[in-house]
């Protein structure tokens, strides 16, 4: 059973990413960049270090994604007056205009993936995913503490 769950989760993740990439490609957004836009929109002025921690993605991937978003005029950086070592991240007007499109697109994709599940099944599934995420975070924290 464990092998089936892991395999299914992996396939589901890859297919969902393919769908997201296809739907956001016309806007010049590539793999996973929407995650950064969403989190910057929710936390305007966040710095790159805190954003990396928030989205649980490594520093190098964060840096590449932010560079692409900046080059595409979705975000801009501003020096943090409190700590000049950091830049604060903000959405541009284009970035703000993109947010309803991203939210709507992700909602449509989720709706298509949960089609056929009752509300009760959706709630149960959501709780199961939360538990699995908590377990994964615990294991990763243990791994980091081993270093």
C-alpha positions as CSV (number, residue, x, y, z in Angstrom):
1,X,0.0,0.0,0.0
2,X,2.8,2.5,0.9
3,X,4.3,2.1,-2.6
4,X,0.9,2.8,-4.2
5,X,0.3,5.9,-2.1
6,X,3.8,7.3,-2.9
7,X,3.5,6.5,-6.6
8,X,0.0,8.0,-6.9
9,X,1.1,11.2,-5.0
10,X,4.1,11.6,-7.3
11,X,2.0,11.1,-10.5
12,X,-0.7,13.4,-9.2
13,X,1.9,16.1,-8.4
14,X,3.5,15.9,-11.8
15,X,0.2,16.0,-13.7
16,X,-1.0,18.9,-11.6
17,X,2.2,20.8,-12.4
18,X,1.8,20.0,-16.1
19,X,-1.8,21.4,-16.1
20,X,-0.7,24.5,-14.1
21,X,2.2,25.1,-16.5
22,X,0.0,24.8,-19.5
23,X,-2.6,27.2,-18.2
24,X,-0.1,29.8,-17.0
25,X,2.3,29.6,-20.0
26,X,0.4,32.3,-21.9
27,X,1.3,34.8,-19.1
28,X,5.0,33.9,-19.2
29,X,4.9,32.0,-15.9
30,X,6.9,28.9,-15.7
31,X,7.2,26.0,-13.3
32,X,6.3,26.9,-9.8
33,X,6.6,30.7,-10.2
34,X,2.9,31.2,-9.2
35,X,3.8,29.9,-5.7
36,X,6.1,32.9,-5.2
37,X,3.7,35.4,-6.6
38,X,0.9,34.2,-4.3
39,X,3.1,34.3,-1.2
40,X,4.5,37.8,-2.1
41,X,0.9,39.0,-2.6
42,X,-0.1,37.7,0.8
43,X,3.1,39.1,2.4
44,X,4.0,42.3,0.5
45,X,7.4,43.4,1.7
46,X,8.6,40.0,2.6
47,X,12.4,39.4,2.1
48,X,13.8,36.5,0.1
49,X,15.1,34.6,3.1
50,X,11.7,34.6,4.8
51,X,9.9,33.8,1.5
52,X,12.2,30.8,1.0
53,X,11.3,29.5,4.5
54,X,7.6,30.2,3.9
55,X,7.3,28.3,0.7
56,X,9.6,25.5,1.8
57,X,11.7,25.7,-1.3
58,X,15.5,25.9,-1.4
59,X,17.3,29.2,-1.7
60,X,18.7,28.6,-5.2
61,X,15.3,27.7,-6.7
62,X,13.8,30.8,-4.9
63,X,16.5,33.0,-6.4
64,X,16.0,31.7,-9.9
65,X,12.2,32.1,-9.7
66,X,12.4,35.6,-8.3
67,X,14.9,36.6,-11.0
68,X,12.5,35.4,-13.7
69,X,9.5,37.1,-12.1
70,X,11.5,40.4,-11.8
71,X,12.6,40.1,-15.5
72,X,9.0,39.5,-16.5
73,X,7.9,42.6,-14.5
74,X,5.7,40.7,-12.0
75,X,7.7,41.8,-8.9
76,X,10.3,44.3,-7.8
77,X,12.8,44.5,-5.0
78,X,13.3,47.4,-2.6
79,X,16.1,47.7,-0.1
80,X,14.9,47.0,3.4
81,X,15.5,50.2,5.4
82,X,15.7,48.2,8.7
83,X,18.3,45.8,7.4
84,X,20.1,46.7,4.2
85,X,21.4,43.2,3.7
86,X,17.9,42.2,2.6
87,X,15.6,43.3,-0.2
88,X,11.8,43.5,0.3
89,X,9.7,41.9,-2.4
90,X,6.6,43.6,-3.9
91,X,4.2,42.9,-6.7
92,X,4.2,45.3,-9.6
93,X,0.9,46.4,-11.2
94,X,1.3,43.5,-13.6
95,X,1.8,41.1,-10.7
96,X,-1.4,42.4,-8.9
97,X,-3.3,42.0,-12.2
98,X,-2.1,38.4,-12.4
99,X,-3.3,37.4,-9.0
100,X,-7.0,36.8,-9.8
101,X,-6.0,34.8,-12.9
102,X,-3.7,32.6,-10.8
103,X,-6.3,32.1,-8.0
104,X,-9.0,31.3,-10.5
105,X,-6.8,28.9,-12.5
106,X,-5.7,27.0,-9.4
107,X,-9.3,26.8,-8.2
108,X,-10.4,25.4,-11.5
109,X,-7.6,22.8,-11.5
110,X,-8.4,21.7,-7.9
111,X,-12.1,21.5,-8.8
112,X,-11.3,19.2,-11.8
113,X,-9.1,17.0,-9.6
114,X,-11.7,16.6,-6.8
115,X,-14.6,16.1,-9.2
116,X,-16.7,13.1,-8.1
117,X,-15.7,13.3,-4.4
118,X,-18.4,14.1,-2.0
119,X,-17.9,17.1,0.4
120,X,-17.3,14.6,3.2
121,X,-14.6,12.8,1.1
122,X,-13.0,16.1,0.3
123,X,-12.9,17.1,4.0
124,X,-11.5,13.7,5.0
125,X,-8.9,13.9,2.2
126,X,-7.9,17.4,3.3
127,X,-7.4,16.2,6.8
128,X,-5.3,13.2,5.6
129,X,-3.1,15.5,3.5
130,X,-2.6,17.9,6.5
131,X,-1.5,14.9,8.6
132,X,0.9,13.7,5.9
133,X,2.3,17.2,5.6
134,X,2.9,17.5,9.3
135,X,4.6,14.1,9.3
136,X,6.8,15.2,6.4
137,X,7.8,18.4,8.1
138,X,8.7,16.5,11.3
139,X,10.9,14.1,9.3
140,X,12.6,17.0,7.5
141,X,13.2,18.8,10.7
142,X,14.8,15.7,12.2
143,X,17.1,15.4,9.1
144,X,18.1,19.0,9.4
145,X,19.0,18.5,13.1
146,X,21.2,15.5,12.2
147,X,23.5,17.8,10.1
